[in-house]
């Protein structure tokens, strides 16, 4: 019988394919996927950086997407992190983009 997820054998979730897609008027859409040894639906991915502090809710299939406006004159690098129900945090995932106006 396989071990059930729990605080003693818990693995940290993983963020993959994290991207920032720039649209018009400073709009930026952040997308990616989360995997873990337990169901990830409802996990909260926190995305932060200069002028960015937003959360995305992970869907049943592990994907997430959120759009916000970012006003900056230069390149912006953001970091995404997610924490599972047992308190294990993912390694940071980074995306760099240049907002448009």
VOROVO-184253 format. One record per atom (N, C-alpha, C, O): residue in one letter; atom name; x, y, z. Coordinates in Angstrom, 1 decimal, m for minus. Each point is the difference from the previous one (the first is absolute). Example, Ala and Ser with C-alpha at 12.3 -4.5 7.8 and 13.67 -1.06 7.14 Angstrom:
+------+------+--------+--------+--------+
: type : atom :      x :      y :      z :
+------+------+--------+--------+--------+
:    A :    N :   13.2 :   m5.7 :    7.8 :
:    A :   CA :   m0.9 :    1.2 :    0.0 :
:    A :    C :    0.9 :    1.2 :    0.0 :
:    A :    O :    1.0 :    0.0 :    0.7 :
:    S :    N :   m1.4 :    1.1 :   m1.4 :
:    S :   CA :    0.9 :    1.1 :    0.0 :
:    S :    C :   m0.8 :    1.1 :    0.8 :
:    S :    O :    0.5 :    1.1 :    0.1 :
+------+------+--------+--------+--------+
# end
This chain:
+------+------+--------+--------+--------+
: type : atom :      x :      y :      z :
+------+------+--------+--------+--------+
:    X :    N :    0.9 :   m1.2 :    0.0 :
:    X :   CA :   m0.9 :    1.2 :    0.0 :
:    X :    C :    0.9 :    1.2 :    0.0 :
:    X :    O :    0.9 :    0.2 :    0.9 :
:    X :    N :   m1.1 :    0.8 :   m1.9 :
:    X :   CA :    0.9 :    1.2 :    0.0 :
:    X :    C :   m0.3 :    0.9 :    1.2 :
:    X :    O :   m1.1 :    0.0 :    0.5 :
:    X :    N :    2.2 :    0.7 :   m0.1 :
:    X :   CA :   m0.1 :    0.9 :    1.1 :
:    X :    C :   m1.0 :    1.2 :   m0.4 :
:    X :    O :    0.1 :    0.5 :   m1.1 :
:    X :    N :   m0.9 :   m0.1 :    2.0 :
:    X :   CA :   m0.9 :    1.1 :   m0.2 :
:    X :    C :    0.8 :    1.3 :    0.3 :
:    X :    O :    0.9 :    0.1 :    0.8 :
:    X :    N :   m1.2 :    1.0 :   m1.6 :
:    X :   CA :    0.6 :    1.2 :    0.3 :
:    X :    C :   m0.2 :    0.5 :    1.4 :
:    X :    O :   m1.1 :   m0.2 :    0.5 :
:    X :    N :    2.1 :    0.7 :    0.1 :
:    X :   CA :   m0.1 :    0.5 :    1.4 :
:    X :    C :    1.2 :    0.9 :    0.3 :
:    X :    O :    0.9 :    0.1 :   m0.9 :
:    X :    N :   m0.9 :    0.5 :    2.0 :
:    X :   CA :    1.1 :    0.9 :    0.3 :
:    X :    C :    1.4 :   m0.6 :    0.0 :
:    X :    O :    1.0 :    0.6 :   m0.2 :
:    X :    N :   m0.9 :   m2.0 :    0.5 :
:    X :   CA :    1.3 :   m0.6 :    0.1 :
:    X :    C :    0.6 :   m0.4 :   m1.4 :
:    X :    O :    1.2 :    0.0 :   m0.1 :
:    X :    N :   m2.1 :   m0.3 :   m0.8 :
:    X :   CA :    0.5 :   m0.4 :   m1.3 :
:    X :    C :   m0.4 :    1.0 :   m1.1 :
:    X :    O :   m0.1 :   m0.4 :   m1.2 :
:    X :    N :   m0.3 :    1.6 :    1.5 :
:    X :   CA :   m0.5 :    1.0 :   m0.9 :
:    X :    C :    1.1 :    0.5 :   m0.9 :
:    X :    O :    1.1 :    0.4 :    0.5 :
:    X :    N :   m1.4 :   m0.3 :   m1.8 :
:    X :   CA :    0.9 :    0.7 :   m0.9 :
:    X :    C :   m0.5 :    1.4 :   m0.3 :
:    X :    O :   m1.2 :    0.2 :    0.0 :
:    X :    N :    2.1 :    0.7 :   m0.3 :
:    X :   CA :   m0.4 :    1.3 :   m0.4 :
:    X :    C :   m0.7 :    0.0 :   m1.4 :
:    X :    O :    0.5 :   m0.7 :   m0.8 :
:    X :    N :   m1.5 :    1.6 :    0.6 :
:    X :   CA :   m0.6 :    0.1 :   m1.3 :
:    X :    C :    1.0 :    0.6 :   m1.0 :
:    X :    O :    1.0 :    0.6 :    0.4 :
:    X :    N :   m1.2 :   m0.8 :   m1.7 :
:    X :   CA :    0.9 :    0.5 :   m1.0 :
:    X :    C :   m0.8 :    0.9 :   m1.0 :
:    X :    O :   m1.1 :   m0.4 :   m0.4 :
:    X :    N :    1.6 :    1.5 :    0.1 :
:    X :   CA :   m0.5 :    0.9 :   m1.0 :
:    X :    C :    0.8 :   m0.2 :   m1.3 :
:    X :    O :    1.2 :    0.0 :    0.0 :
:    X :    N :   m2.0 :   m0.2 :   m1.1 :
:    X :   CA :    0.7 :   m0.2 :   m1.3 :
:    X :    C :   m0.7 :    0.9 :   m1.0 :
:    X :    O :   m1.1 :    0.4 :    0.1 :
:    X :    N :    1.8 :   m0.2 :   m1.2 :
:    X :   CA :   m0.5 :    0.8 :   m1.2 :
:    X :    C :   m0.5 :    1.4 :    0.4 :
:    X :    O :   m1.0 :    0.4 :   m0.5 :
:    X :    N :    1.6 :    0.2 :    1.5 :
:    X :   CA :   m0.4 :    1.3 :    0.5 :
:    X :    C :    0.4 :    1.1 :   m1.1 :
:    X :    O :    1.2 :    0.1 :   m0.3 :
:    X :    N :   m2.2 :    0.6 :   m0.2 :
:    X :   CA :    0.2 :    1.0 :   m1.0 :
:    X :    C :   m0.8 :    1.3 :    0.3 :
:    X :    O :   m1.0 :    0.0 :    0.7 :
:    X :    N :    1.5 :    1.1 :   m1.3 :
:    X :   CA :   m0.7 :    1.2 :    0.0 :
:    X :    C :   m0.2 :    0.4 :   m1.4 :
:    X :    O :    0.9 :    0.2 :   m0.8 :
:    X :    N :   m2.2 :    0.0 :    0.4 :
:    X :   CA :   m0.3 :    0.4 :   m1.4 :
:    X :    C :   m0.5 :    1.4 :    0.1 :
:    X :    O :   m1.0 :    0.3 :    0.7 :
:    X :    N :    1.6 :    0.6 :   m1.4 :
:    X :   CA :   m0.3 :    1.4 :    0.0 :
:    X :    C :   m1.0 :    0.4 :   m1.0 :
:    X :    O :    0.0 :   m0.4 :   m1.2 :
:    X :    N :   m1.1 :    1.1 :    1.6 :
:    X :   CA :   m1.0 :    0.5 :   m0.9 :
:    X :    C :    0.0 :    1.5 :    0.0 :
:    X :    O :    0.9 :    0.6 :    0.5 :
:    X :    N :   m1.9 :    0.0 :   m1.1 :
:    X :   CA :    0.0 :    1.5 :   m0.1 :
:    X :    C :   m0.4 :    0.6 :    1.3 :
:    X :    O :   m0.5 :   m0.6 :    1.0 :
:    X :    N :    0.8 :    1.9 :   m0.9 :
:    X :   CA :   m0.3 :    0.8 :    1.2 :
:    X :    C :    0.5 :   m0.5 :    1.3 :
:    X :    O :   m0.7 :    0.1 :    1.0 :
:    X :    N :    1.9 :   m0.7 :   m1.0 :
:    X :   CA :    0.6 :   m0.4 :    1.2 :
:    X :    C :   m0.5 :   m1.3 :    0.6 :
:    X :    O :    0.4 :   m0.5 :    1.0 :
:    X :    N :   m1.3 :   m0.2 :   m1.8 :
:    X :   CA :   m0.6 :   m1.3 :    0.5 :
:    X :    C :    1.1 :   m1.1 :   m0.2 :
:    X :    O :    0.6 :   m0.1 :   m1.0 :
:    X :    N :   m0.5 :   m0.7 :    2.1 :
:    X :   CA :    0.9 :   m1.1 :   m0.1 :
:    X :    C :   m0.8 :   m1.2 :    0.6 :
:    X :    O :   m0.6 :    0.0 :    1.0 :
:    X :    N :    0.7 :   m1.1 :   m1.8 :
:    X :   CA :   m0.6 :   m1.3 :    0.5 :
:    X :    C :    1.0 :   m1.0 :    0.4 :
:    X :    O :    1.0 :   m0.3 :   m0.8 :
:    X :    N :   m1.1 :   m0.1 :    2.0 :
:    X :   CA :    1.0 :   m1.0 :    0.5 :
:    X :    C :   m0.7 :   m1.4 :    0.0 :
:    X :    O :   m1.1 :   m0.2 :    0.4 :
:    X :    N :    1.8 :   m0.8 :   m1.0 :
:    X :   CA :   m0.5 :   m1.3 :   m0.1 :
:    X :    C :    1.1 :   m1.0 :    0.5 :
:    X :    O :    1.2 :    0.3 :    0.0 :
:    X :    N :   m1.7 :   m1.5 :    0.3 :
:    X :   CA :    1.0 :   m1.1 :    0.4 :
:    X :    C :   m0.8 :   m1.2 :    0.5 :
:    X :    O :   m1.2 :   m0.1 :   m0.2 :
:    X :    N :    1.9 :   m0.8 :    0.8 :
:    X :   CA :   m0.6 :   m1.2 :    0.5 :
:    X :    C :    0.7 :   m0.4 :    1.3 :
:    X :    O :    1.2 :    0.3 :    0.2 :
:    X :    N :   m2.0 :   m1.0 :    0.6 :
:    X :   CA :    0.5 :   m0.4 :    1.4 :
:    X :    C :   m0.2 :   m1.5 :    0.0 :
:    X :    O :   m1.1 :   m0.5 :   m0.3 :
:    X :    N :    2.1 :   m0.2 :    0.8 :
:    X :   CA :   m0.1 :   m1.5 :    0.3 :
:    X :    C :    0.4 :   m0.3 :    1.4 :
:    X :    O :    0.8 :    0.8 :    0.6 :
:    X :    N :   m1.4 :   m1.8 :    0.0 :
:    X :   CA :    0.3 :   m0.4 :    1.3 :
:    X :    C :   m0.4 :   m1.5 :    0.2 :
:    X :    O :   m0.7 :   m0.5 :   m0.9 :
:    X :    N :    1.1 :   m0.1 :    1.9 :
:    X :   CA :   m0.5 :   m1.4 :    0.2 :
:    X :    C :   m1.4 :   m0.1 :    0.5 :
:    X :    O :   m0.5 :   m1.1 :    0.2 :
:    X :    N :   m0.1 :    2.2 :    0.1 :
:    X :   CA :   m1.4 :    0.1 :    0.5 :
:    X :    C :   m0.8 :    0.9 :   m1.0 :
:    X :    O :    0.7 :    0.8 :   m0.7 :
:    X :    N :   m2.0 :   m0.8 :    0.7 :
:    X :   CA :   m0.7 :    0.8 :   m0.9 :
:    X :    C :    0.3 :    1.5 :    0.2 :
:    X :    O :    0.1 :    0.5 :    1.1 :
:    X :    N :    0.1 :    0.2 :   m2.2 :
:    X :   CA :    0.4 :    1.4 :    0.1 :
:    X :    C :   m1.1 :    1.1 :   m0.2 :
:    X :    O :    0.2 :    1.2 :    0.2 :
:    X :    N :   m1.4 :   m1.7 :   m0.6 :
:    X :   CA :   m1.1 :    0.9 :   m0.2 :
:    X :    C :   m0.2 :    0.9 :    1.3 :
:    X :    O :   m0.1 :   m0.5 :    1.1 :
:    X :    N :    0.0 :    1.8 :   m1.3 :
:    X :   CA :   m0.2 :    0.9 :    1.1 :
:    X :    C :    1.3 :    0.6 :    0.6 :
:    X :    O :    0.0 :    0.9 :    0.7 :
:    X :    N :    1.2 :   m1.5 :   m1.1 :
:    X :   CA :    1.2 :    0.6 :    0.5 :
:    X :    C :    0.1 :    1.5 :   m0.5 :
:    X :    O :   m0.6 :    0.3 :   m1.0 :
:    X :    N :    1.3 :    0.5 :    1.7 :
:    X :   CA :    0.1 :    1.4 :   m0.4 :
:    X :    C :    1.4 :    0.3 :   m0.4 :
:    X :    O :    1.0 :   m0.2 :    0.8 :
:    X :    N :   m0.8 :    0.6 :   m2.0 :
:    X :   CA :    1.3 :    0.4 :   m0.5 :
:    X :    C :    0.2 :    1.5 :    0.2 :
:    X :    O :   m0.9 :    0.8 :   m0.5 :
:    X :    N :    1.9 :   m0.4 :    1.3 :
:    X :   CA :    0.2 :    1.5 :    0.2 :
:    X :    C :    1.1 :    0.5 :   m0.9 :
:    X :    O :    1.1 :   m0.6 :   m0.1 :
:    X :    N :   m1.5 :    1.6 :   m0.7 :
:    X :   CA :    1.0 :    0.6 :   m1.0 :
:    X :    C :    0.3 :    1.4 :    0.5 :
:    X :    O :   m0.9 :    0.9 :    0.1 :
:    X :    N :    2.2 :   m0.6 :    0.1 :
:    X :   CA :    0.4 :    1.3 :    0.5 :
:    X :    C :    1.2 :    0.5 :   m0.7 :
:    X :    O :    0.8 :   m0.8 :   m0.6 :
:    X :    N :   m0.6 :    2.1 :    0.6 :
:    X :   CA :    1.1 :    0.6 :   m0.6 :
:    X :    C :   m0.3 :    1.5 :   m0.1 :
:    X :    O :   m1.0 :    0.5 :    0.6 :
:    X :    N :    1.9 :    0.3 :   m1.2 :
:    X :   CA :   m0.3 :    1.5 :    0.0 :
:    X :    C :   m1.3 :    0.3 :   m0.7 :
:    X :    O :   m0.2 :   m0.3 :   m1.2 :
:    X :    N :   m0.7 :    0.9 :    2.0 :
:    X :   CA :   m1.3 :    0.4 :   m0.5 :
:    X :    C :   m1.0 :   m1.2 :   m0.2 :
:    X :    O :   m1.1 :    0.2 :   m0.6 :
:    X :    N :    1.5 :   m1.4 :    1.1 :
:    X :   CA :   m0.9 :   m1.2 :   m0.1 :
:    X :    C :   m0.1 :   m0.7 :    1.3 :
:    X :    O :    1.0 :   m0.3 :    0.7 :
:    X :    N :   m2.2 :    0.1 :   m0.3 :
:    X :   CA :   m0.3 :   m0.9 :    1.2 :
:    X :    C :   m1.4 :   m0.5 :   m0.2 :
:    X :    O :   m1.0 :    0.6 :    0.3 :
:    X :    N :    0.9 :   m1.8 :   m0.8 :
:    X :   CA :   m1.2 :   m0.6 :   m0.4 :
:    X :    C :    0.0 :   m1.5 :    0.3 :
:    X :    O :    1.0 :   m0.6 :    0.1 :
:    X :    N :   m2.2 :    0.0 :    0.0 :
:    X :   CA :   m0.1 :   m1.4 :    0.3 :
:    X :    C :   m0.9 :   m0.6 :   m1.1 :
:    X :    O :   m0.9 :    0.6 :   m0.6 :
:    X :    N :    1.3 :   m1.9 :    0.3 :
:    X :   CA :   m0.7 :   m0.8 :   m1.0 :
:    X :    C :   m0.4 :   m1.3 :    0.6 :
:    X :    O :    0.7 :   m0.6 :    0.8 :
:    X :    N :   m2.0 :    0.2 :   m1.0 :
:    X :   CA :   m0.5 :   m1.3 :    0.6 :
:    X :    C :    0.3 :   m1.1 :   m1.0 :
:    X :    O :   m0.3 :    0.1 :   m1.2 :
:    X :    N :    0.8 :   m1.2 :    1.7 :
:    X :   CA :    0.4 :   m1.1 :   m0.9 :
:    X :    C :   m1.3 :   m0.8 :   m0.3 :
:    X :    O :   m0.8 :   m0.3 :    0.9 :
:    X :    N :    0.6 :    0.0 :   m2.2 :
:    X :   CA :   m1.2 :   m0.8 :   m0.4 :
:    X :    C :    0.2 :   m1.5 :    0.2 :
:    X :    O :    1.1 :   m0.4 :    0.4 :
:    X :    N :   m2.2 :   m0.3 :   m0.6 :
:    X :   CA :    0.1 :   m1.5 :    0.1 :
:    X :    C :    1.1 :   m0.7 :   m0.8 :
:    X :    O :    0.6 :   m0.9 :    0.5 :
:    X :    N :   m0.3 :    1.5 :   m1.7 :
:    X :   CA :    1.0 :   m0.6 :   m0.8 :
:    X :    C :    1.4 :    0.4 :    0.3 :
:    X :    O :    1.0 :   m0.3 :   m0.7 :
:    X :    N :   m0.9 :    1.2 :    1.8 :
:    X :   CA :    1.4 :    0.4 :    0.4 :
:    X :    C :    0.4 :    1.4 :   m0.6 :
:    X :    O :    1.0 :    0.5 :    0.4 :
:    X :    N :   m1.8 :    0.0 :   m1.4 :
:    X :   CA :    0.4 :    1.2 :   m0.7 :
:    X :    C :   m0.5 :    1.2 :    0.9 :
:    X :    O :   m0.9 :   m0.1 :    0.8 :
:    X :    N :    1.6 :    1.2 :   m1.1 :
:    X :   CA :   m0.5 :    1.3 :    0.6 :
:    X :    C :    0.2 :    1.1 :   m1.0 :
:    X :    O :    0.8 :   m0.1 :   m0.9 :
:    X :    N :   m1.6 :    1.2 :    1.0 :
:    X :   CA :    0.0 :    1.1 :   m0.9 :
:    X :    C :   m0.6 :    1.2 :    0.8 :
:    X :    O :   m1.0 :   m0.1 :    0.6 :
:    X :    N :    1.7 :    1.2 :   m0.7 :
:    X :   CA :   m0.5 :    1.3 :    0.6 :
:    X :    C :    0.5 :    1.1 :   m0.9 :
:    X :    O :    1.2 :    0.0 :   m0.4 :
:    X :    N :   m2.0 :    1.1 :    0.3 :
:    X :   CA :    0.4 :    1.2 :   m0.8 :
:    X :    C :    0.0 :    1.2 :    0.9 :
:    X :    O :   m1.0 :    0.1 :    0.8 :
:    X :    N :    1.9 :    0.8 :   m0.9 :
:    X :   CA :    0.0 :    1.2 :    0.7 :
:    X :    C :    0.7 :    1.1 :   m0.8 :
:    X :    O :    0.6 :   m0.3 :   m1.1 :
:    X :    N :   m0.7 :    1.6 :    1.5 :
:    X :   CA :    0.7 :    1.1 :   m0.7 :
:    X :    C :    1.3 :    0.2 :    0.7 :
:    X :    O :    0.1 :    0.1 :    1.3 :
:    X :    N :    1.0 :    0.1 :   m2.1 :
:    X :   CA :    1.3 :    0.3 :    0.6 :
:    X :    C :    0.5 :    1.2 :   m0.7 :
:    X :    O :    0.2 :    0.0 :   m1.2 :
:    X :    N :    0.1 :    1.1 :    2.0 :
:    X :   CA :    0.5 :    1.2 :   m0.6 :
:    X :    C :    1.5 :    0.1 :    0.4 :
:    X :    O :    0.3 :    0.2 :    1.2 :
:    X :    N :    0.6 :   m0.3 :   m2.1 :
:    X :   CA :    1.4 :    0.1 :    0.2 :
:    X :    C :    0.7 :    0.5 :   m1.3 :
:    X :    O :   m0.5 :   m0.4 :   m1.1 :
:    X :    N :    1.6 :    1.1 :    1.3 :
:    X :   CA :    0.7 :    0.5 :   m1.2 :
:    X :    C :    1.1 :   m1.0 :   m0.5 :
:    X :    O :    0.4 :    0.1 :   m1.2 :
:    X :    N :    0.0 :   m1.0 :    2.0 :
:    X :   CA :    1.0 :   m1.0 :   m0.3 :
:    X :    C :   m0.5 :   m1.4 :    0.1 :
:    X :    O :   m1.2 :   m0.3 :    0.3 :
:    X :    N :    2.1 :   m0.7 :   m0.6 :
:    X :   CA :   m0.3 :   m1.4 :    0.2 :
:    X :    C :   m0.4 :   m0.2 :    1.5 :
:    X :    O :    0.5 :    0.6 :    0.9 :
:    X :    N :   m1.4 :   m1.5 :   m0.7 :
:    X :   CA :   m0.5 :   m0.4 :    1.3 :
:    X :    C :    0.2 :   m1.5 :    0.1 :
:    X :    O :   m0.4 :   m0.8 :   m0.8 :
:    X :    N :    1.0 :    0.4 :    2.0 :
:    X :   CA :    0.1 :   m1.4 :    0.3 :
:    X :    C :   m0.9 :   m0.3 :    1.2 :
:    X :    O :    0.1 :    0.7 :    1.0 :
:    X :    N :   m0.9 :   m1.7 :   m1.1 :
:    X :   CA :   m0.9 :   m0.5 :    1.0 :
:    X :    C :    0.4 :   m1.4 :    0.5 :
:    X :    O :    0.6 :   m0.7 :   m0.8 :
:    X :    N :   m1.0 :    0.4 :    2.0 :
:    X :   CA :    0.2 :   m1.3 :    0.5 :
:    X :    C :   m1.4 :   m0.6 :    0.4 :
:    X :    O :   m0.8 :    0.7 :    0.6 :
:    X :    N :    0.7 :   m2.0 :   m0.9 :
:    X :   CA :   m1.2 :   m0.7 :    0.4 :
:    X :    C :    0.4 :   m1.1 :    1.0 :
:    X :    O :    1.0 :   m0.7 :   m0.1 :
:    X :    N :   m1.9 :    0.5 :    1.1 :
:    X :   CA :    0.2 :   m1.0 :    1.1 :
:    X :    C :   m1.3 :   m0.6 :    0.4 :
:    X :    O :   m1.1 :    0.7 :   m0.1 :
:    X :    N :    1.0 :   m1.9 :    0.5 :
:    X :   CA :   m1.2 :   m0.7 :    0.5 :
:    X :    C :    0.4 :   m0.8 :    1.2 :
:    X :    O :    1.1 :   m0.6 :    0.0 :
:    X :    N :   m2.0 :    0.5 :    0.9 :
:    X :   CA :    0.2 :   m0.8 :    1.2 :
:    X :    C :   m1.2 :   m1.0 :    0.1 :
:    X :    O :   m1.1 :    0.4 :   m0.2 :
:    X :    N :    1.5 :   m1.6 :    0.6 :
:    X :   CA :   m1.1 :   m1.1 :    0.1 :
:    X :    C :   m0.6 :    0.1 :    1.4 :
:    X :    O :    0.4 :    0.8 :    0.8 :
:    X :    N :   m1.4 :   m1.7 :   m0.7 :
:    X :   CA :   m0.8 :   m0.1 :    1.3 :
:    X :    C :    0.9 :   m0.4 :    1.2 :
:    X :    O :   m0.5 :    0.2 :    1.1 :
:    X :    N :    1.6 :   m0.8 :   m1.3 :
:    X :   CA :    0.9 :   m0.3 :    1.1 :
:    X :    C :    1.1 :    1.0 :    0.3 :
:    X :    O :    0.8 :   m0.2 :    0.8 :
:    X :    N :   m0.8 :    1.3 :   m1.6 :
:    X :   CA :    0.9 :    1.1 :    0.2 :
:    X :    C :    1.3 :   m0.1 :   m0.8 :
:    X :    O :    0.9 :    0.8 :    0.2 :
:    X :    N :   m0.8 :   m1.7 :   m1.1 :
:    X :   CA :    1.2 :   m0.1 :   m0.9 :
:    X :    C :   m0.1 :    1.0 :   m1.1 :
:    X :    O :   m1.1 :    0.0 :   m0.7 :
:    X :    N :    2.1 :    0.8 :    0.5 :
:    X :   CA :    0.0 :    1.0 :   m1.0 :
:    X :    C :    0.8 :   m0.4 :   m1.2 :
:    X :    O :    1.0 :   m0.7 :    0.1 :
:    X :    N :   m1.5 :    1.1 :   m1.3 :
:    X :   CA :    0.7 :   m0.3 :   m1.3 :
:    X :    C :    1.3 :    0.8 :   m0.1 :
:    X :    O :    0.2 :    1.0 :    0.7 :
:    X :    N :    0.7 :   m1.5 :   m1.5 :
:    X :   CA :    1.1 :    0.9 :   m0.4 :
:    X :    C :   m0.6 :    1.2 :   m0.8 :
:    X :    O :   m1.1 :   m0.2 :   m0.6 :
:    X :    N :    1.8 :    1.3 :    0.6 :
:    X :   CA :   m0.6 :    1.1 :   m0.8 :
:    X :    C :    0.1 :   m0.2 :   m1.5 :
:    X :    O :    0.9 :   m0.7 :   m0.4 :
:    X :    N :   m1.9 :    1.2 :   m0.3 :
:    X :   CA :    0.0 :    0.0 :   m1.4 :
:    X :    C :    0.0 :    1.4 :   m0.5 :
:    X :    O :   m0.7 :    0.9 :    0.6 :
:    X :    N :    1.5 :   m0.5 :   m1.6 :
:    X :   CA :    0.2 :    1.4 :   m0.4 :
:    X :    C :   m0.5 :    0.2 :   m1.4 :
:    X :    O :    0.1 :   m0.9 :   m0.9 :
:    X :    N :   m0.5 :    2.1 :    0.6 :
:    X :   CA :   m0.4 :    0.4 :   m1.3 :
:    X :    C :    0.4 :    1.5 :   m0.1 :
:    X :    O :   m0.2 :    0.8 :    0.9 :
:    X :    N :    0.8 :   m0.4 :   m2.1 :
:    X :   CA :    0.3 :    1.4 :   m0.3 :
:    X :    C :   m0.7 :    0.4 :   m1.2 :
:    X :    O :   m0.1 :   m0.7 :   m1.0 :
:    X :    N :   m0.4 :    1.9 :    1.1 :
:    X :   CA :   m0.8 :    0.6 :   m1.2 :
:    X :    C :    0.2 :    1.5 :    0.0 :
:    X :    O :    0.5 :    0.6 :    1.0 :
:    X :    N :   m0.9 :    0.0 :   m2.1 :
:    X :   CA :    0.0 :    1.5 :   m0.1 :
:    X :    C :   m1.4 :    0.4 :   m0.3 :
:    X :    O :   m0.6 :   m0.3 :   m1.0 :
:    X :    N :    0.0 :    1.0 :    1.9 :
:    X :   CA :   m1.4 :    0.5 :   m0.2 :
:    X :    C :   m0.1 :    0.9 :   m1.2 :
:    X :    O :    0.9 :    0.7 :   m0.3 :
:    X :    N :   m2.1 :   m0.7 :   m0.3 :
:    X :   CA :   m0.3 :    1.0 :   m1.0 :
:    X :    C :   m1.1 :    0.9 :    0.4 :
:    X :    O :   m0.8 :   m0.3 :    0.9 :
:    X :    N :    0.7 :    1.4 :   m1.5 :
:    X :   CA :   m1.1 :    1.0 :    0.3 :
:    X :    C :   m0.8 :    0.3 :   m1.2 :
:    X :    O :   m1.0 :    0.8 :    0.1 :
+------+------+--------+--------+--------+
# end
